[in-house]
């Protein structure tokens, strides 16, 4: 499962919810998709989407089965939301924020480590990876990324010679 966002508020009296997400596209969520809501650390409760409407590229207004009162909906506010990787296969390259927790594998150096965080500087995304005890910033640009595999949660890259040595 991949963390895609969180429920930020209720909407109306019928149990509708506002879901903010980091997918970067407003076309990925469909009726009958399953959202896994993290109620406690490591404990995920599945909710089936009965209605969804994109407000913009970062927010959906949703209704889920079995939640039809605002009191029930309030219990889900501030909870992190995850979805199955298969739902996001076509959107993997659109949002590097989805890649937190993915393993970075370099063509020459092998496995570097997992992405701890990503940040955007101007038009470029950077991944923070702990490599041999040092924090390394890996540029997430098309010229370096060879493959993003959502199922195996890996990103294959071909880093320029000398980039890792700067950090060691």
SEMILO-944545 format. One record per residue (C-alpha): residue in three letters; x, z, y. Coordinates in steps of 0.05 Angstrom, whole numbers, padded with zeros to 5 digits, always signed. Layout:
AlaXZY;...
***
This chain:
Unk+00000+00000+00000;Unk+00021-00014+00071;Unk+00004+00029+00131;Unk-00032-00014+00181;Unk-00058+00035+00233;Unk-00106+00092+00244;Unk-00177+00109+00261;Unk-00178+00130+00334;Unk-00251+00144+00350;Unk-00323+00140+00329;Unk-00370+00090+00361;Unk-00445+00103+00369;Unk-00488+00148+00326;Unk-00489+00108+00261;Unk-00419+00126+00237;Unk-00382+00065+00263;Unk-00307+00073+00274;Unk-00253+00044+00318;Unk-00191+00024+00278;Unk-00127+00006+00315;Unk-00077-00034+00275;Unk-00008-00064+00278;Unk-00020-00129+00240;Unk-00016-00171+00304;Unk-00076-00215+00285;Unk-00151-00203+00288;Unk-00170-00245+00228;Unk-00142-00206+00170;Unk-00197-00154+00158;Unk-00259-00177+00121;Unk-00324-00147+00097;Unk-00315-00112+00029;Unk-00240-00101+00038;Unk-00218-00032+00018;Unk-00185+00014+00070;Unk-00147+00073+00041;Unk-00152+00132+00089;Unk-00098+00185+00083;Unk-00138+00250+00086;Unk-00079+00293+00067;Unk-00005+00276+00058;Unk-00003+00229-00001;Unk-00078+00232-00015;Unk-00115+00167-00002;Unk-00191+00159-00003;Unk-00217+00087-00011;Unk-00271+00063+00037;Unk-00304-00005+00030;Unk-00315-00043+00095;Unk-00388-00060+00104;Unk-00381-00090+00174;Unk-00322-00107+00218;Unk-00315-00139+00286;Unk-00249-00151+00322;Unk-00247-00124+00393;Unk-00178-00155+00405;Unk-00114-00167+00365;Unk-00101-00092+00359;Unk-00170-00062+00347;Unk-00231-00069+00302;Unk-00300-00038+00305;Unk-00317-00023+00233;Unk-00370+00008+00189;Unk-00353+00033+00119;Unk-00399+00047+00060;Unk-00426+00118+00053;Unk-00410+00136+00126;Unk-00474+00129+00166;Unk-00473+00190+00213;Unk-00426+00206+00269;Unk-00412+00275+00239;Unk-00384+00243+00175;Unk-00345+00192+00216;Unk-00311+00245+00258;Unk-00275+00270+00195;Unk-00237+00204+00193;Unk-00213+00203+00265;Unk-00137+00208+00273;Unk-00126+00190+00199;Unk-00075+00138+00179;Unk-00102+00076+00145;Unk-00069+00035+00090;Unk-00087-00030+00055;Unk-00065-00065-00008;Unk-00006-00112+00003;Unk-00046-00172-00023;Unk-00092-00169+00038;Unk-00033-00180+00085;Unk+00007-00233+00048;Unk-00009-00287+00099;Unk+00006-00242+00158;Unk+00073-00212+00136;Unk+00115-00250+00186;Unk+00070-00236+00245;Unk+00084-00162+00254;Unk+00151-00129+00239;Unk+00115-00062+00249;Unk+00088-00073+00178;Unk+00159-00073+00151;Unk+00174+00001+00162;Unk+00195+00027+00093;Unk+00217-00042+00067;Unk+00286-00049+00037;Unk+00335-00095+00073;Unk+00379-00136+00027;Unk+00436-00176+00058;Unk+00462-00239+00024;Unk+00535-00214+00027;Unk+00530-00138+00028;Unk+00471-00126-00019;Unk+00420-00071-00006;Unk+00431-00041+00063;Unk+00375+00011+00061;Unk+00303+00021+00082;Unk+00276+00005+00151;Unk+00264+00072+00186;Unk+00233+00043+00248;Unk+00226-00022+00287;Unk+00227-00034+00362;Unk+00219-00093+00407;Unk+00270-00110+00460;Unk+00246-00167+00502;Unk+00226-00221+00453;Unk+00268-00195+00395;Unk+00251-00143+00342;Unk+00304-00095+00316;Unk+00301-00055+00251;Unk+00335+00013+00247;Unk+00367+00021+00179;Unk+00411+00078+00153;Unk+00471+00042+00122;Unk+00527+00083+00091;Unk+00509+00143+00134;Unk+00507+00103+00199;Unk+00447+00079+00239;Unk+00449+00003+00242;Unk+00404-00041+00284;Unk+00388-00106+00247;Unk+00359-00163+00289;Unk+00294-00188+00258;Unk+00299-00261+00279;Unk+00281-00324+00240;Unk+00353-00347+00237;Unk+00373-00285+00197;Unk+00311-00272+00155;Unk+00311-00311+00090;Unk+00250-00280+00057;Unk+00198-00226+00068;Unk+00165-00203+00003;Unk+00106-00156+00014;Unk+00096-00143-00061;Unk+00167-00118-00072;Unk+00172-00090-00001;Unk+00238-00125+00011;Unk+00268-00167+00066;Unk+00325-00213+00049;Unk+00372-00228+00107;Unk+00436-00266+00120;Unk+00471-00225+00174;Unk+00527-00254+00216;Unk+00597-00236+00194;Unk+00622-00172+00227;Unk+00554-00144+00248;Unk+00556-00085+00201;Unk+00628-00069+00215;Unk+00610-00055+00288;Unk+00572+00007+00264;Unk+00623+00033+00214;
***
